[in-house]
Amino acid sequence: MTLEGTVAVVTGAASGIGRASAARLAEDGADVAIVDLNTDGLEGTRALVEAHGRRCLAVQVDLLDRQSISAGFGEIERGLGPVDILHNNAGGPARGKTRTFPNATTDQWDEVLALNLRSVADCTREVIGGMKERRNGRIITTSSEQAFKGGRGFTDYSAAKAGVLGFTRSLALEMAPYGVTVNAVCPGVIRTGLTDNMPDEYIQGTLSSIPMGRMGEPEEIAHAVAFFASPGAGYVTGSYLLVAGGRTLH
Ligand SMILES: NC(=O)c1ccc[n+]([C@@H]2O[C@H](COP(=O)([O-])OP(=O)(O)OC[C@H]3O[C@@H](n4cnc5c(N)ncnc54)[C@H](O)[C@@H]3O)[C@@H](O)[C@H]2O)c1
């Protein structure tokens, strides 16, 4: 119970990695605010958090809308108190419409960058002042193996996820004197709704490119998040942890 007495926020917590992260932070002792557009999914996550005997606040937020983010974080502070841990998890490629660069529209680029990068800055902005003042806090961002390797049809997503790493390092530098750490998890191919909808032949091709021969599980990313959130990781900042079964090694 290393996180007893802390308040964590997880964005994109209605499914996949965000749901596993919320459940794990609760297991480790945190009260957890769960943020997403999908309220039905949030109820499933709430049950997991509450099963660990922790307080849970489910807040519907559109992460593409700054006002919705501000209102959501206001509700969280009023409901659970100041935020100690923020896992900026929500994101993803342009679902079902990834296109090679010559065919990608600027609207699609704007949307992918807004969800994967700008929303990370917007959510962080809501909590960073308080963390700095209290000289305590953990910001955990979600990048991707795509920040390190290319992917056809993923120019927008790779650029956004590389941007997340730049944001993470620079903010870590700014916050280091205040004891606030900023780190990134970089998932490889993880079994979530994102991968469930991929065609079988794509999945088979993907599996053959993973040295460990299998996809990762959301709980394996949650474990990395829990490490960055833990008191023992207080001297770790500006780092990233690749959890990708060795996929970026060749
Ligand atoms: N699954 C993978 O293989 C993989 C690999 C690398 C990185 N990632 C990253 O991990 C994170 C989680 O991915 P996942 O696989 O769990 O995906 P997921 O689709 O299961 O979860 C994403 C969540 O974000 C929410 N969301 C999307 N747009 C939103 C918006 N505008 N406002 C509020 N909520 C919104 C969705 O409702 C969903 O619950 C993402 O940042 C993704 O880019 C995933």
Ligand as a Chemical Component Dictionary entry (heavy atoms), coordinates in Angstrom:
data_LIG
# 
_chem_comp.id                   LIG 
_chem_comp.type                 NON-POLYMER 
_chem_comp.pdbx_formal_charge   0 
_chem_comp.three_letter_code    LIG 
# 
loop_
_chem_comp_atom.comp_id 
_chem_comp_atom.atom_id 
_chem_comp_atom.alt_atom_id 
_chem_comp_atom.type_symbol 
_chem_comp_atom.charge 
_chem_comp_atom.model_Cartn_x 
_chem_comp_atom.model_Cartn_y 
_chem_comp_atom.model_Cartn_z 
_chem_comp_atom.pdbx_ordinal 
LIG N1  N1  N 0  -2.489  -0.601 -27.210 1  
LIG C1  C1  C 0  -1.304  -0.405 -27.723 2  
LIG O1  O1  O 0  -0.757  -1.289 -28.416 3  
LIG C2  C2  C 0  -0.547  0.872  -27.477 4  
LIG C3  C3  C 0  0.775   0.952  -27.907 5  
LIG C4  C4  C 0  1.503   2.114  -27.674 6  
LIG C5  C5  C 0  0.905   3.186  -27.042 7  
LIG N2  N2  N 1  -0.378  3.093  -26.657 8  
LIG C6  C6  C 0  -0.973  4.271  -25.992 9  
LIG O2  O2  O 0  -1.537  3.889  -24.768 10 
LIG C7  C7  C 0  -2.652  4.743  -24.472 11 
LIG C8  C8  C 0  -3.893  3.906  -24.168 12 
LIG O3  O3  O 0  -4.200  3.128  -25.299 13 
LIG P1  P1  P 0  -5.175  1.855  -25.254 14 
LIG O4  O4  O 0  -4.598  0.843  -26.142 15 
LIG O5  O5  O -1 -5.496  1.487  -23.856 16 
LIG O6  O6  O 0  -6.436  2.457  -26.013 17 
LIG P2  P2  P 0  -7.997  2.390  -25.715 18 
LIG O7  O7  O 0  -8.650  2.768  -26.981 19 
LIG O8  O8  O 0  -8.368  1.092  -25.055 20 
LIG O9  O9  O 0  -8.186  3.564  -24.635 21 
LIG C9  C9  C 0  -8.143  4.916  -24.970 22 
LIG C10 C10 C 0  -9.198  5.621  -24.148 23 
LIG O10 O10 O 0  -9.122  7.024  -24.452 24 
LIG C11 C11 C 0  -10.452 7.512  -24.510 25 
LIG N3  N3  N 0  -10.527 8.723  -25.335 26 
LIG C12 C12 C 0  -10.291 8.834  -26.657 27 
LIG N4  N4  N 0  -10.514 10.090 -27.067 28 
LIG C13 C13 C 0  -10.908 10.799 -25.973 29 
LIG C14 C14 C 0  -11.295 12.151 -25.748 30 
LIG N5  N5  N 0  -11.333 13.052 -26.745 31 
LIG N6  N6  N 0  -11.623 12.522 -24.492 32 
LIG C15 C15 C 0  -11.617 11.634 -23.469 33 
LIG N7  N7  N 0  -11.269 10.320 -23.630 34 
LIG C16 C16 C 0  -10.916 9.927  -24.867 35 
LIG C17 C17 C 0  -11.256 6.391  -25.125 36 
LIG O11 O11 O 0  -12.643 6.527  -24.840 37 
LIG C18 C18 C 0  -10.618 5.165  -24.477 38 
LIG O12 O12 O 0  -11.293 4.787  -23.289 39 
LIG C19 C19 C 0  -2.781  5.676  -25.687 40 
LIG O13 O13 O 0  -2.090  6.884  -25.438 41 
LIG C20 C20 C 0  -2.082  4.903  -26.787 42 
LIG O14 O14 O 0  -1.594  5.758  -27.799 43 
LIG C21 C21 C 0  -1.138  1.969  -26.857 44 
# 
loop_
_chem_comp_bond.comp_id 
_chem_comp_bond.atom_id_1 
_chem_comp_bond.atom_id_2 
_chem_comp_bond.value_order 
_chem_comp_bond.pdbx_ordinal 
LIG N1  C1  SING 1  
LIG C1  O1  DOUB 2  
LIG C1  C2  SING 3  
LIG C2  C3  SING 4  
LIG C2  C21 DOUB 5  
LIG C3  C4  DOUB 6  
LIG C4  C5  SING 7  
LIG C5  N2  DOUB 8  
LIG N2  C6  SING 9  
LIG N2  C21 SING 10 
LIG C6  O2  SING 11 
LIG C6  C20 SING 12 
LIG O2  C7  SING 13 
LIG C7  C8  SING 14 
LIG C7  C19 SING 15 
LIG C8  O3  SING 16 
LIG O3  P1  SING 17 
LIG P1  O4  DOUB 18 
LIG P1  O5  SING 19 
LIG P1  O6  SING 20 
LIG O6  P2  SING 21 
LIG P2  O7  DOUB 22 
LIG P2  O8  SING 23 
LIG P2  O9  SING 24 
LIG O9  C9  SING 25 
LIG C9  C10 SING 26 
LIG C10 O10 SING 27 
LIG C10 C18 SING 28 
LIG O10 C11 SING 29 
LIG C11 N3  SING 30 
LIG C11 C17 SING 31 
LIG N3  C12 SING 32 
LIG N3  C16 SING 33 
LIG C12 N4  DOUB 34 
LIG N4  C13 SING 35 
LIG C13 C14 SING 36 
LIG C13 C16 DOUB 37 
LIG C14 N5  SING 38 
LIG C14 N6  DOUB 39 
LIG N6  C15 SING 40 
LIG C15 N7  DOUB 41 
LIG N7  C16 SING 42 
LIG C17 O11 SING 43 
LIG C17 C18 SING 44 
LIG C18 O12 SING 45 
LIG C19 O13 SING 46 
LIG C19 C20 SING 47 
LIG C20 O14 SING 48 
# 
